[in-house]
Each structure stands twice: as C-alpha cells, then as structure tokens.
Amino acid sequence: MLASTLRTRMALFYATAIWTSAVVLVIAAFCIIRVVAPGLISRRRYAGPLPSPRGAVPGGHASSAFIAFGPSAFLAAAAVLVIMAAVCLALGWLMAGRFVRPLRSIIATTRDISASNLHRRLGLRGRGDEFTELGETIDGLFTRLEASFDSQRNFIANASHELRTPLSAGRALLQVAIADPEPTVETLRATCEELVELGDRQERLIAALLTLASSQRGLGQAVSLDLAEVTRKAVLGRQHEAESRGVSLGPALGPAPVTADPSLVEILVANLVDNAIRHNLPGGQVQISTAMTSAGAAITVGNTGTLIPPDAIDYLFQPFRRLGTQRIRQNEGHGLGLAIIRAIADAHGATLTVSPRPSGGMDVAVTFA
C-alpha cells in the first residue's frame, strides 16, 4: 500500500532523478579530465630509481603526484553512490510531501462534505497553481450540487403539495355527499362532475411533471424541422381558445429550420402560446414570430397582460411559481409552463431571453444555435 501512494511514487521519481544526475555529473567530469589532462589519471606511482641515459650518473627517486584508480577507489565510489542514493531518497520524500500536502487537505475536506453540509468550501486561495485551480473547480461543483439539491427539495415539496390538493378536495366532496341526509340525483351528479374535474386537473399535473422530467433528462432523437410549421399548428389548434378569451393572435411566421427533438419542440411552442393566451387580459394581443437570426433559428412570443417586475422573471421560471392571483388562476395551470420552457431550451442548448414589457406582459424568445 505504501508503494501505491502518490507521495511514494513522486519520492522515488525525485530520488532517481537526483541520483542519476549526480552519477552522470561524475562520469562527465571523469571523461572531461581524461580528454583534457590524461596524465592526471594514467600516471602511476613509481618507487624505483629513475632511468638515466647510458653513461649518466643514476639520480634519486621520483614519483607522480596522482594515484591511478584501483579496486579500493571503486569500492569507495560505490559506497558514496549508495549513501547518495539514501540521501536522494530522503530529499525526494520531503519534496513529495511538500507538494502532496495541499492534495491531502483537498481529499480530507471533500470527504467531510456530504449532502447535509454542501455549503462548505475548500477555500484554497493565493497559490495560483494547479491545486488552487482544482480547489476552485471542486468548490464550483459543490455550489452547483447545493443549488441542485435545494431545487430538488423545493420541487418535491411543491409537487407533493400540488398532488395532495386535488386529493384533499375530492375527499371533502365525497364526505359532504355521504353526510347529506337527503341526497338527490342533481347533487350526486354535481359531486361526480367536480370529482371528474379534479381528476382531470391531477392528470394534467402529472403529465406536466413527466414533461418537465423528460425535458431535464436531455434530448431524444434530433431531426431537422421548421419552427414555422410547428408554430403554425400550435396557433391553429389554439385559435378557438384565444377567441373565447377575447385575445387576438398575430402570427408572423418565417422559415426557421433547426435540428431538435420534435416532441420537445412541440411542447415548448405549445407552452409559449398557452402561456401568452392564458396570462393575458381581455382584448389583449399575442405576437408570435419565427425567423432566422444571426444567432440561429428563433421563436418569439409576446403578449399583453399584467405588469411584471423585472426581478420576478427568474422567479416565474421556477416550478410551481405564480405571480399573484391575477397571474394564474387555480383551475388553469400549476405554474409549470415556464419551467418546462426553460428545461427544454437548456436541453437543446438554446438561448432563452425574457423581457417584461413596460405596459404589462412580456416577450419570450428562444434561439436555437
């Protein structure tokens, strides 16, 4: 297990590099000396009398200044290399520990962070190296996870409340019908009709939740389609509802080819048009346009309506969010339409732009790159 740690591998690498560098340095110095001054290594100690020419008087003894390399010298060199290897290993261990220390801190803090304390951060600052970049990346990941967990908790709480409301209402209707001492056919028929309406509302809510979940899961099969054709079908299918509400539709549909999931695009366009019609004023208007822009194919839906504060835009695009009692009535929706629009746009990598109108209503544009 010791050999598998990063510090051990780094220490062995550093020690090998230092020791190899030292050995290469010694060998290089030996070769240079041998080339530049070969006599320093090749001469040996000579203890006998110096040879003299014939007829000359023998002189005294002489010896060279350097000793040639022998077995004892090689043994000494080997011992020095062994000692150097131990020193290099110790230095490598210290150097590796110095570099691995921030990583161990990151690992320890990351292990302590769980779903219950995602607000904690590593907080590596001031180094400006790869460890700081890693710490900032992990902190960013924890921030996104915290937001995702909070959104999931809120979504579950809101969905549970929305699903429980029609069940409670249905239970109350049945209790009232049972407690009626003199029930008539008309009262029982009215109770059944209200129960059917509550069932339809719950069914629409479940369908909207499934649509939102499938939108957040990602794209299915992407094909080439024209936003103009999809929007034209959606407008024709909702013309009667708009007339019954006194809302006029003004389509201006230009060619807007795009590669996208056809079912999700149909849901996006339908929610855009439904949102503009239902959250409007009597005698209001809805402008619907599709066109090719410099950024890509775009669909824009604008409507008149109640005044929307600019800081409430992001709030409205959250699931189960409503802006006052005039913004959406209880029997017309569940506050999921805009959330589904955002989820489908994010799944396609499209740009969602929302602009509230000064006189009331808002313009919603979705641009597919």
Secondary structure, DSSP 8 states (H G I E B T S, - for coil): --TTSHHHHHHHHHHHHHHHHHHHHHHHHHHHHHHH-THHHH-----SB----TTS----B---SS----HHHHHHHHHHHHHHHHHHHHHHHHHHHHHHHHHHHHHHHHHH--GGGTT------S--SHHHHHHHHHHHHHHHHHHHHHHHHHHHHHHHHHHHHHHHHHHHHHHHHHH-SS--HHHHHHHHHHHHHHHHHHHHHHHHHHHHHHHHH-----EEEEHHHHHHHHHHHTHHHHHHTT-EEEEEE---EEEE-HHHHHHHHHHHHHHHHHTS-TT-EEEEEEEEETTEEEEEEEE--S---GGGHHHHTSTT---HHHH--TTT--S-HHHHHHHHHHHTT-EEEEEE-TTS-EEEEEEE-
